[in-house]
Amino acid sequence: MDLRPYLNRFVIYGALIIAAALILITLILIGWTTPRFSPEVGFAPADLTMIPAPPHTPAATAIPTTDPLATPVIDQNTVHIDGYVQITGTGTDGLRIRSAPGLNTDTVFRGEDAEVFLVKDGPQSADGYSWWYVVAPYDDTRAGWAAAEFLAVVPAP
């Protein structure tokens, strides 16, 4: 099919004029003027509140008891099962949460710095680190083993 007879100057100019008219109509319909604010409503900027992350809490040890049959006292400043921890000291790199304790196991996902997790199991030692099994309190699929060196104890929400 030969299109040359249809591509003359009248067709091209006509198409440009129609396109310009459509653009002009669109601009008029959407309001090619300054935005109109009603004086009753006014303009209120959104408030943004920055909440700083809690400071890193140094690790403490469990308080020893004299009675070997007594229930051990858990220091709330150490990582413990059913306690909450926060990823810290990773910067923008995040922390690799792994499928099993150890540096050579598969990475399940990458936890972000300041992300909070619930401790469910541990500790287990592997590759020079103490590992804890952590689960995100908002998503059970975000679970795996994390090195204790990058975890800080935080209070329960």
C-alpha positions as a Markdown table, in Angstrom:
| # | Residue | x | y | z |
|---|---|---|---|---|
| 1 | Met | 0.0 | 0.0 | 0.0 |
| 2 | Asp | 1.5 | 3.3 | -1.0 |
| 3 | Leu | 1.0 | 6.1 | 1.5 |
| 4 | Arg | 2.7 | 8.9 | -0.4 |
| 5 | Pro | -0.5 | 10.4 | -1.7 |
| 6 | Tyr | -1.7 | 10.8 | 1.8 |
| 7 | Leu | 1.5 | 12.4 | 3.1 |
| 8 | Asn | 1.2 | 15.9 | 1.6 |
| 9 | Arg | 1.6 | 19.2 | 3.3 |
| 10 | Phe | -2.2 | 19.7 | 3.8 |
| 11 | Val | -2.4 | 16.4 | 5.8 |
| 12 | Ile | 0.7 | 17.2 | 7.9 |
| 13 | Tyr | -0.4 | 20.7 | 8.6 |
| 14 | Gly | -3.9 | 19.6 | 9.4 |
| 15 | Ala | -2.7 | 17.0 | 11.8 |
| 16 | Leu | -0.5 | 19.6 | 13.6 |
| 17 | Ile | -3.4 | 22.0 | 13.9 |
| 18 | Ile | -5.7 | 19.3 | 15.3 |
| 19 | Ala | -3.0 | 18.3 | 17.8 |
| 20 | Ala | -2.4 | 21.9 | 18.9 |
| 21 | Ala | -6.2 | 22.4 | 19.3 |
| 22 | Leu | -6.5 | 19.3 | 21.5 |
| 23 | Ile | -3.6 | 20.3 | 23.7 |
| 24 | Leu | -5.1 | 23.8 | 24.1 |
| 25 | Ile | -8.5 | 22.3 | 25.0 |
| 26 | Thr | -6.9 | 20.0 | 27.5 |
| 27 | Leu | -5.0 | 22.8 | 29.2 |
| 28 | Ile | -8.1 | 24.9 | 29.5 |
| 29 | Leu | -10.1 | 22.0 | 30.9 |
| 30 | Ile | -7.6 | 21.1 | 33.6 |
| 31 | Gly | -7.1 | 24.7 | 34.6 |
| 32 | Trp | -4.2 | 26.6 | 33.0 |
| 33 | Thr | -4.5 | 29.1 | 35.8 |
| 34 | Thr | -3.1 | 29.3 | 39.3 |
| 35 | Pro | -4.5 | 26.8 | 41.8 |
| 36 | Arg | -7.5 | 28.2 | 43.6 |
| 37 | Phe | -7.6 | 27.7 | 47.4 |
| 38 | Ser | -10.7 | 28.6 | 49.3 |
| 39 | Pro | -10.0 | 31.0 | 52.1 |
| 40 | Glu | -11.9 | 28.9 | 54.6 |
| 41 | Val | -9.7 | 25.8 | 54.1 |
| 42 | Gly | -6.3 | 27.4 | 53.6 |
| 43 | Phe | -3.1 | 25.4 | 53.2 |
| 44 | Ala | -1.7 | 23.3 | 56.1 |
| 45 | Pro | 1.7 | 21.7 | 55.6 |
| 46 | Ala | 2.1 | 18.1 | 56.9 |
| 47 | Asp | 3.8 | 17.6 | 60.2 |
| 48 | Leu | 6.7 | 15.2 | 60.2 |
| 49 | Thr | 8.0 | 13.8 | 63.5 |
| 50 | Met | 11.4 | 12.1 | 63.5 |
| 51 | Ile | 11.7 | 9.4 | 66.2 |
| 52 | Pro | 15.3 | 8.6 | 66.8 |
| 53 | Ala | 16.3 | 4.9 | 67.2 |
| 54 | Pro | 17.1 | 3.8 | 70.7 |
| 55 | Pro | 20.8 | 3.8 | 71.6 |
| 56 | His | 22.9 | 0.6 | 71.4 |
| 57 | Thr | 22.6 | -1.2 | 74.8 |
| 58 | Pro | 25.8 | -2.9 | 75.8 |
| 59 | Ala | 25.5 | -6.6 | 76.4 |
| 60 | Ala | 25.3 | -7.8 | 80.0 |
| 61 | Thr | 25.4 | -11.2 | 81.4 |
| 62 | Ala | 22.9 | -13.2 | 83.4 |
| 63 | Ile | 23.0 | -12.8 | 87.2 |
| 64 | Pro | 24.4 | -16.0 | 88.7 |
| 65 | Thr | 22.4 | -17.7 | 91.4 |
| 66 | Thr | 23.8 | -19.7 | 94.3 |
| 67 | Asp | 21.1 | -22.4 | 94.1 |
| 68 | Pro | 21.8 | -24.7 | 91.1 |
| 69 | Leu | 18.1 | -25.8 | 91.1 |
| 70 | Ala | 16.7 | -22.3 | 91.1 |
| 71 | Thr | 15.2 | -20.8 | 87.9 |
| 72 | Pro | 17.9 | -18.7 | 86.3 |
| 73 | Val | 17.3 | -14.9 | 86.3 |
| 74 | Ile | 17.5 | -13.4 | 82.8 |
| 75 | Asp | 19.0 | -10.0 | 82.5 |
| 76 | Gln | 16.8 | -7.9 | 80.3 |
| 77 | Asn | 19.8 | -6.2 | 78.8 |
| 78 | Thr | 21.0 | -9.4 | 77.0 |
| 79 | Val | 19.6 | -11.2 | 74.0 |
| 80 | His | 17.3 | -13.9 | 75.2 |
| 81 | Ile | 14.4 | -16.0 | 73.9 |
| 82 | Asp | 11.1 | -14.1 | 73.7 |
| 83 | Gly | 13.0 | -10.8 | 73.9 |
| 84 | Tyr | 13.1 | -8.1 | 71.2 |
| 85 | Val | 16.3 | -7.1 | 69.3 |
| 86 | Gln | 17.1 | -4.5 | 66.8 |
| 87 | Ile | 19.6 | -4.7 | 63.9 |
| 88 | Thr | 22.4 | -2.2 | 64.5 |
| 89 | Gly | 25.9 | -1.4 | 63.2 |
| 90 | Thr | 25.3 | -2.4 | 59.6 |
| 91 | Gly | 24.8 | 1.0 | 58.1 |
| 92 | Thr | 23.2 | 0.8 | 54.7 |
| 93 | Asp | 24.4 | -2.7 | 54.0 |
| 94 | Gly | 21.8 | -4.4 | 56.2 |
| 95 | Leu | 22.2 | -7.8 | 57.9 |
| 96 | Arg | 22.0 | -11.1 | 56.1 |
| 97 | Ile | 19.5 | -13.3 | 57.9 |
| 98 | Arg | 20.4 | -16.9 | 57.2 |
| 99 | Ser | 18.6 | -20.2 | 56.9 |
| 100 | Ala | 20.9 | -21.8 | 59.5 |
| 101 | Pro | 23.7 | -20.6 | 61.9 |
| 102 | Gly | 26.9 | -20.0 | 60.0 |
| 103 | Leu | 28.5 | -17.8 | 57.4 |
| 104 | Asn | 28.3 | -20.4 | 54.6 |
| 105 | Thr | 24.5 | -21.0 | 54.8 |
| 106 | Asp | 22.0 | -19.5 | 52.4 |
| 107 | Thr | 20.8 | -15.9 | 53.0 |
| 108 | Val | 17.0 | -15.9 | 53.4 |
| 109 | Phe | 16.6 | -12.1 | 53.3 |
| 110 | Arg | 18.5 | -8.9 | 54.2 |
| 111 | Gly | 17.3 | -7.1 | 57.4 |
| 112 | Glu | 17.6 | -3.4 | 57.5 |
| 113 | Asp | 19.4 | -1.4 | 60.1 |
| 114 | Ala | 17.0 | -0.5 | 63.0 |
| 115 | Glu | 14.6 | -3.2 | 62.1 |
| 116 | Val | 13.1 | -5.0 | 65.1 |
| 117 | Phe | 12.8 | -8.8 | 65.6 |
| 118 | Leu | 11.5 | -11.2 | 68.2 |
| 119 | Val | 14.1 | -13.8 | 69.3 |
| 120 | Lys | 12.7 | -17.4 | 69.1 |
| 121 | Asp | 15.7 | -19.7 | 69.5 |
| 122 | Gly | 19.4 | -19.7 | 70.2 |
| 123 | Pro | 22.1 | -19.1 | 70.9 |
| 124 | Gln | 24.2 | -21.4 | 68.7 |
| 125 | Ser | 27.8 | -20.9 | 67.9 |
| 126 | Ala | 29.2 | -21.1 | 64.4 |
| 127 | Asp | 32.1 | -19.5 | 62.5 |
| 128 | Gly | 33.1 | -17.4 | 65.5 |
| 129 | Tyr | 29.7 | -15.8 | 66.0 |
| 130 | Ser | 26.8 | -16.4 | 68.4 |
| 131 | Trp | 23.6 | -16.9 | 66.3 |
| 132 | Trp | 20.0 | -16.2 | 67.3 |
| 133 | Tyr | 16.8 | -17.3 | 65.4 |
| 134 | Val | 14.8 | -14.1 | 64.9 |
| 135 | Val | 11.3 | -13.5 | 63.5 |
| 136 | Ala | 9.8 | -10.2 | 62.4 |
| 137 | Pro | 6.8 | -9.5 | 64.7 |
| 138 | Tyr | 4.8 | -8.1 | 61.7 |
| 139 | Asp | 5.7 | -10.9 | 59.2 |
| 140 | Asp | 6.3 | -14.5 | 60.1 |
| 141 | Thr | 8.0 | -15.1 | 56.7 |
| 142 | Arg | 10.8 | -12.8 | 57.7 |
| 143 | Ala | 12.6 | -15.3 | 59.9 |
| 144 | Gly | 16.1 | -16.7 | 60.1 |
| 145 | Trp | 19.4 | -16.8 | 62.0 |
| 146 | Ala | 21.3 | -13.6 | 62.8 |
| 147 | Ala | 24.7 | -12.9 | 64.3 |
| 148 | Ala | 24.4 | -11.5 | 67.8 |
| 149 | Glu | 27.2 | -9.0 | 67.1 |
| 150 | Phe | 24.7 | -7.0 | 65.1 |
| 151 | Leu | 21.8 | -7.2 | 67.5 |
| 152 | Ala | 20.9 | -4.8 | 70.3 |
| 153 | Val | 18.3 | -5.5 | 72.9 |
| 154 | Val | 15.2 | -3.2 | 72.8 |
| 155 | Pro | 12.2 | -3.1 | 75.1 |
| 156 | Ala | 9.1 | -5.0 | 74.1 |
| 157 | Pro | 6.6 | -2.8 | 72.2 |
